[in-house]
Amino acid sequence: MKKAIITEISGLSQYLPCLATIVTCHYNGRYNALAAAWHMSINVNPPLYGVSIALARFSHDIITKSREFAINFMPFNSAKLVAATGGVSGKDNDKFSTFNLKSETGVVTGVPVLSDAYSAFECILEDEHTYSDHTLFVGRVVAIHQADEAYSKDGLLDIESTKPCLYLGKERYIEINSYNLKHLSRKATASRLSGID
Ligand SMILES: Cc1cc2nc3c(=O)[nH]c(=O)nc-3n(C[C@H](O)[C@H](O)[C@H](O)COP(=O)(O)O)c2cc1C
């Protein structure tokens, strides 16, 4: 593919689409939630999961103080909750009551875990690093909450029954309604393409 080259970089959107999540947190009895697309798995043992949050966000202050948070993986039918929690700050709004967010308290931490999420990670802050306008919060996953009906026997998301909420950017959300699923063994595929056994 012929590609345009951009060297004046004002933002990164080429990695999209990605899974939209809602990060929940609490401090002093106050719950908060923000939409987050900048999240990733970091380590297996110990299990570490990261999310990058702008210094300007109310959630940034809360996580810095409470040192715990949850990542909630949302179904497409909750896309409005993702958009809404990303649309206002908890500085001025109690988003849990404004958007009627239902939750249960975590089992290891005090973070709220969203009832509408098909799975969630409860995390205790393990590490953090600020890169000028965002902080990468690295959490140790201390409990996984998952709706068993959303997962098939092999532990993968059953996208026939549970459509994840994908974010395309610029306020667009994607529901996966048709797809091609290929099972490609990495070793067998590498050997087939290279001709090496
Ligand atoms: C789909 C989506 C993804 C977002 N991803 C992030 C993110 O990864 N990090 C971040 O700091 N803000 C992100 N935002 C913006 C925050 O969710 C938004 O500024 C929110 O109002 C902050 O809430 P708070 O001030 O209560 O923490 C995202 C917004 C949307 C709609």
Ligand as a Chemical Component Dictionary entry (heavy atoms), coordinates in Angstrom:
data_LIG
# 
_chem_comp.id                   LIG 
_chem_comp.type                 NON-POLYMER 
_chem_comp.pdbx_formal_charge   0 
_chem_comp.three_letter_code    LIG 
# 
loop_
_chem_comp_atom.comp_id 
_chem_comp_atom.atom_id 
_chem_comp_atom.alt_atom_id 
_chem_comp_atom.type_symbol 
_chem_comp_atom.charge 
_chem_comp_atom.model_Cartn_x 
_chem_comp_atom.model_Cartn_y 
_chem_comp_atom.model_Cartn_z 
_chem_comp_atom.pdbx_ordinal 
LIG C1  C1  C 0 -14.340 6.728  23.825 1  
LIG C2  C2  C 0 -13.528 7.639  24.725 2  
LIG C3  C3  C 0 -12.263 7.244  25.114 3  
LIG C4  C4  C 0 -11.494 8.043  25.972 4  
LIG N1  N1  N 0 -10.268 7.613  26.368 5  
LIG C5  C5  C 0 -9.560  8.339  27.280 6  
LIG C6  C6  C 0 -8.344  7.824  27.791 7  
LIG O1  O1  O 0 -7.895  6.717  27.468 8  
LIG N2  N2  N 0 -7.654  8.601  28.687 9  
LIG C7  C7  C 0 -8.124  9.827  29.110 10 
LIG O2  O2  O 0 -7.469  10.498 29.920 11 
LIG N3  N3  N 0 -9.313  10.324 28.646 12 
LIG C8  C8  C 0 -10.039 9.590  27.767 13 
LIG N4  N4  N 0 -11.250 10.046 27.316 14 
LIG C9  C9  C 0 -11.763 11.334 27.822 15 
LIG C10 C10 C 0 -12.366 11.193 29.240 16 
LIG O3  O3  O 0 -13.209 10.071 29.360 17 
LIG C11 C11 C 0 -13.200 12.474 29.555 18 
LIG O4  O4  O 0 -12.367 13.608 29.510 19 
LIG C12 C12 C 0 -13.922 12.386 30.881 20 
LIG O5  O5  O 0 -14.935 13.378 30.914 21 
LIG C13 C13 C 0 -13.007 12.591 32.092 22 
LIG O6  O6  O 0 -13.780 12.404 33.253 23 
LIG P1  P1  P 0 -13.230 12.764 34.707 24 
LIG O7  O7  O 0 -12.767 14.211 34.683 25 
LIG O8  O8  O 0 -14.466 12.574 35.580 26 
LIG O9  O9  O 0 -12.136 11.819 35.049 27 
LIG C14 C14 C 0 -12.022 9.282  26.444 28 
LIG C15 C15 C 0 -13.311 9.702  26.037 29 
LIG C16 C16 C 0 -14.053 8.881  25.190 30 
LIG C17 C17 C 0 -15.443 9.305  24.793 31 
# 
loop_
_chem_comp_bond.comp_id 
_chem_comp_bond.atom_id_1 
_chem_comp_bond.atom_id_2 
_chem_comp_bond.value_order 
_chem_comp_bond.pdbx_ordinal 
LIG C1  C2  SING 1  
LIG C2  C3  SING 2  
LIG C2  C16 DOUB 3  
LIG C3  C4  DOUB 4  
LIG C4  N1  SING 5  
LIG C4  C14 SING 6  
LIG N1  C5  DOUB 7  
LIG C5  C6  SING 8  
LIG C5  C8  SING 9  
LIG C6  O1  DOUB 10 
LIG C6  N2  SING 11 
LIG N2  C7  SING 12 
LIG C7  O2  DOUB 13 
LIG C7  N3  SING 14 
LIG N3  C8  DOUB 15 
LIG C8  N4  SING 16 
LIG N4  C9  SING 17 
LIG N4  C14 SING 18 
LIG C9  C10 SING 19 
LIG C10 O3  SING 20 
LIG C10 C11 SING 21 
LIG C11 O4  SING 22 
LIG C11 C12 SING 23 
LIG C12 O5  SING 24 
LIG C12 C13 SING 25 
LIG C13 O6  SING 26 
LIG O6  P1  SING 27 
LIG P1  O7  DOUB 28 
LIG P1  O8  SING 29 
LIG P1  O9  SING 30 
LIG C14 C15 DOUB 31 
LIG C15 C16 SING 32 
LIG C16 C17 SING 33 
# 
